[in-house]
Amino acid sequence: MSDFDYSHLDGRLLQLLVAVVEEGSITRAAERLGVTQSAVSHLLGKLRAIVDDPLVVKSGRGIVATARAELLAREARVLLEDMRRFATAENFDPASLRTTFTIAANDFQRDLLLPRLLARLRARAPQVSLRVISSDIPDADMLREERCQLVISPRPPDASDILHKRLFDDGYRVFYDASQRKAPATLADYLAADHVTVLYMPRRTLDLDDELAERGIRRSFAVMVPGFSGIPAFIRGSTLLATVPGALESGAMQGLAHCAPPFDAPRMPMYMIWHLRHRHDPAHSWLRAELEALV
């Protein structure tokens, strides 16, 4: 049992714990916090004594967090957010905000929304920056563990502590190279063609592909790529088809011909998704409002 009182904890120690757990390296944690490695080691020793746990152990040439450290880091993220809200709740001013928002999004929503979002944010908050990570198939732990503050995805995780709001929905279009083929006029033409689609890891297909398969509409896929941005190179100069969100017409699929699908296609919704702890946070509320304003 530790002889230290919990009041010895402060924000610096909480930030240190989160950095060490997330970086998995004393060196990278020091770089992230802007301190020396010896300072990280010293503070980590203090934190070990307070919580009575080694927090990290050697693994090969590096270190890994203990199970207790992983749990404490999750709680530390909540406490740090509460401390930040405590200091800013009554006098939030975007112009004085200096922070990095981490947003998880795949290439479609990233390219469609985030460049414009950054421009809006920095017009009022010049010291704000964005870190964009891939959402793949998002899960609740991405938000619980503060790997990001916001997810933009068609698939909100089903969890009681995760909130979401619909941003927009988009219809599907069939894209093709008009110099190589005509638009598929019938379902038979469509099914006779070879197709390109997106396959997320680990082997997670698009909702459209799942729904068509359930209807018995089965296509022949010549190639599967990990994101929408990989599709155009396969379409150009070929007779392949790609059935993707129509908003890509002004983005990755620009310059390619397109037509309506020869079947009743569902629409693809898009949500912003966040953790319950950010519901009343002024900076996060502002971020969500700015994102909504784009659509």
C-alpha positions in Angstrom: 0.0 0.0 0.0 1.4 3.4 -1.0 2.1 5.9 1.8 1.4 8.9 -0.5 -1.7 10.9 -0.3 -3.8 11.3 -3.5 -3.4 15.1 -3.1 0.1 14.7 -4.3 -1.3 14.1 -7.8 -1.4 17.1 -10.2 -2.0 17.7 -13.8 1.6 17.2 -14.8 1.7 13.7 -13.4 -1.6 12.9 -15.2 -0.3 14.2 -18.5 2.9 12.3 -18.0 1.0 9.0 -17.4 -1.1 9.5 -20.5 2.0 10.4 -22.6 4.0 7.4 -21.5 1.1 4.9 -22.0 0.2 6.3 -25.4 3.8 6.7 -26.7 5.2 3.4 -25.2 8.5 5.1 -24.9 10.2 7.4 -22.3 12.0 9.2 -25.1 8.9 9.9 -27.2 6.9 10.9 -24.0 9.7 13.4 -23.2 9.6 14.9 -26.7 5.8 15.1 -26.6 5.8 16.9 -23.2 8.8 19.1 -24.0 10.9 17.9 -21.1 14.1 15.8 -20.7 14.1 12.1 -20.4 15.5 12.3 -16.9 12.5 14.5 -15.9 10.1 11.9 -17.2 11.9 9.2 -15.3 11.9 11.2 -12.1 8.2 12.0 -12.4 7.3 8.5 -13.3 9.1 7.3 -10.2 7.0 9.7 -8.1 3.8 8.4 -9.8 4.8 4.8 -9.2 5.1 5.5 -5.5 1.7 7.2 -5.4 -0.2 4.5 -7.1 2.0 1.6 -5.9 2.4 0.1 -9.4 5.5 -0.2 -11.7 3.3 1.4 -14.5 5.6 0.2 -17.3 7.8 -2.9 -17.7 10.5 -3.7 -20.2 9.5 -5.6 -23.3 12.3 -6.4 -25.7 14.1 -3.1 -26.4 11.1 -1.0 -25.3 8.5 -0.7 -22.6 4.9 -1.6 -22.3 2.3 -0.3 -19.9 1.0 -2.5 -17.1 -2.7 -3.3 -17.0 -3.1 -0.9 -14.0 -1.4 1.9 -16.0 -3.8 1.4 -18.9 -6.7 1.7 -16.5 -5.3 4.7 -14.8 -4.5 6.4 -18.1 -8.2 6.1 -19.1 -9.2 7.8 -15.8 -6.4 10.4 -16.2 -7.8 11.5 -19.6 -11.2 12.1 -18.0 -9.6 14.1 -15.1 -7.5 16.2 -17.4 -10.6 17.0 -19.5 -12.4 18.0 -16.3 -9.5 20.2 -15.2 -9.4 21.9 -18.6 -13.2 22.5 -18.5 -12.9 23.8 -14.9 -10.4 26.5 -16.1 -12.2 27.5 -19.2 -16.0 27.0 -18.8 -17.0 30.5 -18.0 -14.7 32.4 -20.3 -14.3 30.4 -23.4 -12.9 32.4 -26.3 -11.8 30.6 -29.5 -9.3 33.3 -30.3 -7.2 32.4 -27.2 -7.6 28.6 -27.7 -4.3 26.8 -28.2 -4.9 23.1 -28.7 -4.8 20.2 -31.2 -8.1 18.4 -31.9 -7.6 14.8 -33.0 -10.3 13.7 -35.5 -10.7 10.2 -36.8 -12.0 10.0 -40.4 -11.5 7.8 -43.4 -10.4 9.4 -46.7 -13.9 10.3 -48.0 -15.0 12.3 -45.1 -11.5 13.6 -44.4 -11.1 15.2 -47.9 -14.7 16.3 -48.1 -14.9 18.1 -44.7 -11.7 18.6 -42.8 -9.8 21.1 -45.1 -12.8 23.4 -44.9 -13.2 22.7 -41.1 -9.6 23.7 -40.5 -10.1 26.9 -42.4 -13.2 27.8 -40.3 -11.5 26.9 -37.1 -8.3 28.9 -37.7 -10.3 31.9 -38.9 -11.4 32.3 -35.3 -8.7 30.4 -33.5 -5.4 30.8 -35.2 -3.5 28.6 -32.7 -5.8 25.6 -33.2 -4.4 22.7 -35.2 -5.9 19.4 -36.4 -4.4 15.9 -36.2 -6.3 13.5 -38.5 -6.1 9.7 -38.0 -7.8 6.9 -39.9 -11.1 5.8 -38.3 -11.3 2.4 -40.2 -14.3 0.8 -38.5 -14.6 3.0 -35.4 -15.1 1.6 -32.0 -16.0 3.2 -28.7 -12.6 2.7 -27.2 -11.1 5.2 -29.7 -13.1 7.9 -27.8 -13.0 6.4 -24.4 -9.2 6.3 -24.5 -8.9 9.8 -26.0 -7.2 8.5 -29.1 -9.3 11.1 -30.8 -11.9 13.7 -29.6 -14.2 13.3 -32.6 -15.0 10.6 -35.1 -16.7 11.2 -38.5 -18.2 8.0 -39.8 -21.3 6.4 -41.3 -21.1 3.8 -38.4 -21.5 5.2 -34.9 -20.5 2.6 -32.2 -23.4 1.3 -30.2 -22.5 2.3 -26.6 -24.3 4.2 -23.9 -21.4 6.6 -23.3 -21.0 7.5 -27.0 -23.0 10.3 -28.6 -23.6 11.0 -32.3 -25.4 13.4 -34.5 -26.2 13.1 -38.2 -24.3 15.5 -40.4 -25.7 14.6 -43.9 -26.5 11.7 -46.1 -25.3 11.1 -49.7 -26.6 9.1 -52.6 -24.5 6.6 -54.5 -23.4 7.0 -58.1 -21.7 4.6 -60.5 -18.4 6.0 -61.8 -16.7 4.9 -65.0 -14.3 6.0 -67.7 -16.4 7.3 -70.6 -13.5 6.8 -73.0 -13.5 3.1 -72.3 -17.2 2.2 -71.9 -20.8 3.4 -71.7 -22.9 3.8 -68.6 -24.6 0.5 -67.5 -28.1 1.0 -68.7 -29.6 -2.0 -67.0 -29.0 -4.2 -63.9 -27.8 -6.9 -66.2 -25.2 -4.5 -67.8 -24.1 -3.5 -64.3 -23.7 -7.1 -63.0 -21.8 -8.1 -66.2 -19.1 -5.6 -65.5 -16.1 -6.0 -63.1 -16.1 -3.6 -60.1 -13.8 -1.8 -57.7 -14.8 -1.4 -54.1 -13.4 -0.4 -50.7 -12.5 -3.1 -48.1 -11.6 -1.9 -44.7 -9.4 -3.9 -42.4 -10.1 -6.5 -41.1 -12.2 -7.5 -44.2 -15.0 -5.0 -43.4 -17.0 -4.2 -46.6 -19.0 -1.1 -47.3 -22.6 -1.1 -46.1 -23.7 -0.8 -49.7 -21.9 -4.0 -50.6 -23.5 -5.8 -47.6 -27.0 -4.6 -48.5 -26.7 -5.6 -52.2 -25.4 -9.0 -51.2 -28.4 -9.5 -48.9 -30.7 -8.6 -51.9 -28.9 -11.2 -54.0 -27.2 -8.6 -56.1 -23.7 -10.0 -56.4 -21.0 -8.3 -58.3 -17.6 -9.4 -59.5 -14.8 -7.4 -57.8 -11.7 -7.1 -59.8 -9.9 -5.1 -57.1 -10.5 -4.0 -53.5 -8.7 -1.0 -52.1 -8.4 0.3 -48.4 -9.9 3.7 -49.2 -11.9 5.7 -51.7 -8.8 7.6 -52.9 -7.4 4.4 -54.3 -10.3 3.8 -56.7 -9.8 6.4 -59.5 -6.5 5.0 -60.7 -8.1 1.6 -61.4 -11.1 3.2 -63.2 -9.2 5.4 -65.6 -8.3 3.5 -68.7 -10.4 0.5 -67.9 -14.0 -0.7 -68.2 -14.3 -1.2 -64.4 -17.2 0.4 -62.4 -17.2 1.9 -58.9 -20.4 2.5 -56.9 -19.4 5.2 -54.3 -20.9 8.3 -52.6 -21.8 11.0 -55.2 -19.9 13.7 -53.2 -16.7 12.2 -54.5 -17.6 13.7 -57.9 -15.9 16.9 -56.8 -13.1 15.1 -55.0 -11.3 11.8 -55.7 -13.5 10.9 -58.7 -13.3 14.3 -60.4 -13.2 14.0 -64.2 -14.8 10.5 -64.4 -18.3 10.0 -65.8 -21.1 8.8 -63.5 -24.7 7.7 -63.5 -27.4 6.6 -61.2 -27.2 3.0 -60.1 -29.6 0.7 -62.0 -31.3 -0.4 -58.8 -32.9 1.2 -55.8 -29.8 2.2 -53.8 -29.7 3.2 -50.1 -28.3 6.5 -49.0 -25.1 6.7 -47.0 -25.4 8.6 -43.7 -22.6 10.5 -42.1 -22.3 11.2 -38.3 -20.1 13.1 -36.0 -19.4 10.9 -32.9 -18.0 11.9 -29.5 -17.7 10.7 -26.0 -20.2 11.7 -23.3 -17.6 13.5 -21.2 -17.3 16.2 -24.0 -21.0 16.9 -24.1 -20.8 20.2 -22.2 -17.2 21.1 -22.9 -17.1 24.6 -24.5 -14.2 23.9 -26.9 -15.6 20.6 -28.0 -19.1 22.2 -28.4 -17.5 24.9 -30.5 -15.7 22.3 -32.7 -19.0 20.4 -33.3 -20.8 23.6 -34.1 -18.2 24.6 -36.7 -18.4 21.1 -38.3 -22.1 21.3 -38.5 -21.9 24.7 -40.1 -20.1 23.1 -43.1 -23.1 21.0 -44.0 
